[in-house]
Amino acid sequence: MIRRAPMTRTAWPRRAPALDSEPKQDFPSVKRSSVAMKTGAVMARVSAAPAAAIRKDAPVRSEAYRRAVAGLPCKVCGIAGYSQAAHPNTGKGAGIKTDDRLCFPLCCDRPGVQGCHPKFDQHAMFTRAARRALEPAWAADTRRRIESMGLWPANLEKPEEK
C-alpha cells in the first residue's frame, strides 16, 4: 500500500513527559550469605589485576605460495584444475590465522558436485583425530612437491621441518 498523503494526528492528546522527582533505586537491599561475600571478595581481587596480553605469532602470508598450492591436484579425490589452498583448522581461533605454508590443495564446489574443501571444513569427511593426523602430513607433502617442482616463491622462507 502506498500512502499519498501524510498521516494526520489523532484527537488523542499527547502525554506529558514524566518528571523524575525522586531518584530510582537500582537494586533493593539483599542479605548476602557468607559464600556470596567470599566469592565477591575473590572476584574483586581477580578483577583488580590487569589481564596479561596474549602474544600472537604473526602468520606468514604469501599469495604466490597459495597460488602454487592451488595449482596442485586435490589431496582427497585427485581432481586437477579445481583446487584451492586449504588451511588446517588446528591453531586457529578468534583473530588467529594459520600460516600459509601449512596449507594443502583441496577441490572447490563445482556444478553438481560438492568439493572436498567445504566438506573438509564442515568436518564431514574425517573425524577430528584423523584430521589432526592428516593436516600436518598433507602440508609437509605439499611443501615438498612445490619445492621439487621449483615453484617455491623466492621471497618466502622455508619453515623448519619437525
N, C-alpha and C positions, 0 to 999 in steps of 0.2 A: 504494500500500500504506500503510495506516495502522497505526502501531505503538501498541499499547495499553499496553504495559509498557515501562519504561525499559530501555535496553540494559545488559547486565551486562558486567563486566570479564572479560577472558580470563585464563587462567592464566599468561600470559607476564609476567615481571617487568618493571617499568619500568626504563629505562636511567638510570644516574646521570648527572647533568649533567657535561659536560667542564670540567675546570679549566684556566684559561689560565695555565699556569705559565711559559711563555716568550712574549715578545712576538712578534707576527706581523710579517713583513716585507712591506711593501706591494708593492714592485717590486724585482726583482733589479737589481743594478748593471749598467748597459749602457754600452758605449763609445759616445760621441756623435761624429758626424762634425763637421767644421768648418762644414758647411752647416747642420746642425741647431742647432749652438751659435749661429751668427749669427742664424738665424731666431728662436730662443728669446730672444736679446737684443733683437731688434726687437720681438717680441711683448711683452716685459716693459716696454719703453719706451712702447708704444702703450697697454697696459692700465693704466699708471700714471696717465695723464691722465684726468680725469673727462670723460665724454661730455657734450657740449652739448645742452641741451634743444631740441627742435624745436617752434617756435611753431605752434600750430594756430589757424586762424581759426574764430571761433565762427559756425557757420551760423545763418541766420535761420530760425526756426520759426514757422509761422502755420497753425493748423488752419483758420481761416476761408479763407485763400487756397487750401489744399489742397482744401477742400470746393467752392470756386468752380471750381477746375480739374476736379474730378470731375464737375461739372455740365455740362461741355462734351462734345461727341461725340468719339469715338476719332479720333486723328490718322491712323491707318493705314486702318481699314476704314470709319470714318464712322458706326458704330452709336451711337445715343444711349441713355442710361439705364444703361449698364453700365461707365462709365468710372471709372478710378482715377487718382490723381495719381502719375505715374511719374517718379522722379528719374533724372537722367542718370547713367551709370556712369563718367563722367570725373571725376577729382578725388576719388574715394572710396578708402578704404583701411581698415586696421585702426584703428578708433576715429575715423575721419574720415567725416563725412556731408556731403552736398551741401546747398546752400541750397534752401529750399522754393520760392523764387521762380524756380528753374531747372526746375521740373517741368512736365510736359505730360500731357494726357489720353491714356490707352491703356485699352482694354477688358479686363475680367477674364474668368476662366473662367465659363462658364455651362453648363447641362446639354447635353451632347453636342458642345460647341464649346470648343476651347482658345482662350483670349483672346490678344490681341496683347501685353498686358503680360508674361505669362510667357514668351511666345516671344521678345520683345524682350530680356528679362533673360537668357535662355538662349542668346543670340546665334544664334537660329535664323532670323531674318528678314533681317538685313543683315550685311555684312562690317564689320569694325572701322573701316575708313576711312569707310565710308558712315555708320556710327553717329556717328562724331566730327563729321561734317559736319551730320547731321540734328539732333542733340540741341540745339545752341545755336539753330538756326533755329526748331525747334518751340517751344523755351522762349520766345524773343522773340515769336513769333506768339501764343502763349498769353497772355503778359503784355499784348500789345496788345488782344486780344479781351476779356480780363477788364476792362481799363481802359475800353474803348469801351462795354461793357455796363453800366458803373457798379457792378461787383461788387468793385472793389478794396477790401480792408479798410482802414478809416480809420486804424488804429494801425500799419499796415505801410508802411515807407518804400519808395519805388520804387528799384530798382537803377539804376546808371549804365549806359546803353547804350554799347556799344563801337563 
